[in-house]
Amino acid sequence: METRKVAVIGLGHVGAQTAYTLAVQGTAEELILVDQNEEKVTAQQRDLEDAAAFLPHRVRITVGKAADLGPCDVIINSVGDISLTHQSRDRAVESRFTSPAVKAIAAEIRETGFDGVLLNITNPCDLITWQLIRELDLPRGRVFGTGVGLDTARLTAGLSRRTGLSHSSVTAYMLGEHGKAQFAPWSCVRFGGKSLDDWAETESRFRFNRDKAEREAVDAAWVTMAGKGCTEYGIAATAARMVAAVLRDEKVILPVSCALCGEYGERDVVAGVPAVIGRDGAEQVVELPLTDGEKARFRACCGEIRQSMSGLNM
Ligand SMILES: NC(=O)c1ccc[n+]([C@@H]2O[C@H](COP(=O)([O-])OP(=O)(O)OC[C@H]3O[C@@H](n4cnc5c(N)ncnc54)[C@H](O)[C@@H]3O)[C@@H](O)[C@H]2O)c1
């Protein structure tokens, strides 16, 4: 019998909630928590262990160091400093802290011979994912980011609210940057296999303001941030879904942030796209049949991401 081991690095709002979600869902038998703040990570471990006493399955939760993570199946990176997000919406501000922090962590992980899957949450998500891909040098797809995964959940929730249909009947994606340039390719939206345009021809509830729905998905993080000072449940559920897809080798298509090697006409860049998620991470990028206008918006996103990459000398 195999023990599925998952590590979470950075036990702040996001990392702690992700660990809790994984524990409650019984996704892994062993969770290893890593944080530079020893008092905080010990407290998170104890709190999670208290919760685990009431779970119907066994989960072992320990505190560790990056150097211990070689045998993990999945490592989740969620290091950060939330005070920077409170200071500015400009992701470049956060990257000045997260990029060097992640570089040091990646060097330690590389030393361990880790050859599992690394899921990055830390922002700017596309940039930091790219940095981890470069630093870890694992086979293609093994490092990917939550990227547009959470943004897509927000879009889908909005579409469900507007149409009254369950989110599970909606196929829709936010694409491109996990940031302000991301967009919804409306030509690819389906409800039960029928296109949004076809539904809109006959039913008024499908004739909503598309720009507004897209804007709501982009701005949702800031609404949550303004009201409660952090975002946690949505991103934790997004990350836990991706980890489960890897551990169960599900081959499910999920929107993520991953490296492009010619798909959508782009290479040497990480961007938000749907991909097949399985044991080897983001195993295949799914190329959607975008309209010319949507292709132009995707190119613009990649341009934004490249510009930020050059700002970090990556
Ligand atoms: N991708 C997404 O959709 C998404 C959504 C929400 C938050 N985030 C990002 O997740 C990150 C974490 O957010 P948060 O709200 O949990 O922040 P937080 O400040 O609450 O927690 C960050 C944790 O990281 C730890 N840490 C910092 N540097 C470290 C290092 N070098 N080694 C080990 N631990 C380290 C801190 O001690 C802290 O416990 C941020 O970058 C945030 O922007 C991403």
The ligand as a Tripos MOL2 file, in Angstrom:
@<TRIPOS>MOLECULE
LIG
   44    48     1     0     0
SMALL
NO_CHARGES

@<TRIPOS>ATOM
      1 N1         -2.6440   31.8320   -7.2390 N.am      1 LIG1
      2 C1         -3.7240   32.2650   -6.6080 C.2       1 LIG1
      3 O1         -4.8330   32.1880   -7.1450 O.2       1 LIG1
      4 C2         -3.5680   32.8530   -5.2210 C.ar      1 LIG1
      5 C3         -4.6970   33.1110   -4.4160 C.ar      1 LIG1
      6 C4         -4.4870   33.6230   -3.1430 C.ar      1 LIG1
      7 C5         -3.2000   33.9010   -2.6940 C.ar      1 LIG1
      8 N2         -2.1490   33.6490   -3.5100 N.ar      1 LIG1
      9 C6         -0.7630   33.8990   -3.0940 C.3       1 LIG1
     10 O2         -0.3950   32.9170   -2.1310 O.3       1 LIG1
     11 C7          0.6940   33.4260   -1.3630 C.3       1 LIG1
     12 C8          0.4160   33.2320    0.1120 C.3       1 LIG1
     13 O3         -0.6490   34.0630    0.5030 O.3       1 LIG1
     14 P1         -1.1180   34.1000    2.0530 P.3       1 LIG1
     15 O4         -2.3360   34.9210    2.0800 O.co2     1 LIG1
     16 O5         -1.1420   32.7290    2.6080 O.co2     1 LIG1
     17 O6          0.1190   34.9000    2.7110 O.3       1 LIG1
     18 P2          0.5270   34.8770    4.2580 P.3       1 LIG1
     19 O7          1.4040   36.0800    4.4790 O.co2     1 LIG1
     20 O8         -0.6660   34.6970    5.1130 O.co2     1 LIG1
     21 O9          1.4130   33.5370    4.4110 O.3       1 LIG1
     22 C9          2.6310   33.3450    3.7790 C.3       1 LIG1
     23 C10         3.4240   32.3440    4.5870 C.3       1 LIG1
     24 O10         4.6430   32.0870    3.8800 O.3       1 LIG1
     25 C11         5.6850   31.9750    4.8450 C.3       1 LIG1
     26 N3          6.9610   32.2230    4.1940 N.ar      1 LIG1
     27 C12         7.4010   33.3730    3.6120 C.ar      1 LIG1
     28 N4          8.6290   33.1810    3.0960 N.ar      1 LIG1
     29 C13         8.9700   31.8950    3.3310 C.ar      1 LIG1
     30 C14        10.1110   31.1140    3.0490 C.ar      1 LIG1
     31 N5         11.1740   31.6360    2.4150 N.pl3     1 LIG1
     32 N6         10.1330   29.8310    3.4540 N.ar      1 LIG1
     33 C15         9.0750   29.2940    4.1290 C.ar      1 LIG1
     34 N7          7.9610   30.0000    4.4390 N.ar      1 LIG1
     35 C16         7.9110   31.2640    4.0310 C.ar      1 LIG1
     36 C17         5.3280   33.0260    5.9060 C.3       1 LIG1
     37 O11         5.9910   32.7690    7.1430 O.3       1 LIG1
     38 C18         3.8230   32.8620    5.9830 C.3       1 LIG1
     39 O12         3.4480   31.9070    6.9630 O.3       1 LIG1
     40 C19         0.8490   34.8780   -1.8080 C.3       1 LIG1
     41 O13         1.8590   34.9710   -2.7850 O.3       1 LIG1
     42 C20        -0.5030   35.2120   -2.4040 C.3       1 LIG1
     43 O14        -0.4680   36.2820   -3.3220 O.3       1 LIG1
     44 C21        -2.2990   33.1250   -4.7500 C.ar      1 LIG1
@<TRIPOS>BOND
     1     1     2 1
     2     2     3 2
     3     2     4 1
     4     4     5 ar
     5     4    44 ar
     6     5     6 ar
     7     6     7 ar
     8     7     8 ar
     9     8     9 1
    10     8    44 ar
    11     9    10 1
    12     9    42 1
    13    10    11 1
    14    11    12 1
    15    11    40 1
    16    12    13 1
    17    13    14 1
    18    14    15 2
    19    14    16 1
    20    14    17 1
    21    17    18 1
    22    18    19 2
    23    18    20 1
    24    18    21 1
    25    21    22 1
    26    22    23 1
    27    23    24 1
    28    23    38 1
    29    24    25 1
    30    25    26 1
    31    25    36 1
    32    26    27 ar
    33    26    35 ar
    34    27    28 ar
    35    28    29 ar
    36    29    30 ar
    37    29    35 ar
    38    30    31 1
    39    30    32 ar
    40    32    33 ar
    41    33    34 ar
    42    34    35 ar
    43    36    37 1
    44    36    38 1
    45    38    39 1
    46    40    41 1
    47    40    42 1
    48    42    43 1
@<TRIPOS>SUBSTRUCTURE
     1 LIG1         1 GROUP 0 **** ****
